[in-house]
Amino acid sequence: MGNIIRELAGYTGASDPAAMVEEMSLIMEGAYVTQQVTGSPKTAPIARRLVNEVVARYVS
């Protein structure tokens, strides 16, 4: 999964693709676990908001 995200981060022109990938991977993994443990319908929208913030920070 990390390789796919890293490749996409490179296409975006991210200022630091490796850091962006680390943050996005952590959010995604946390979302998977949270969804399994809690079953909360809020998990995906929260993860999406956080990923959008990461992208905004690294891609101008």
Secondary structure by P-SEA (a helix, b strand, c coil): caaaaaaaaaaaccccaaaaaaaaaaaaaaaaaaaaaccccaaaaaaaaaaaaaaaaccc
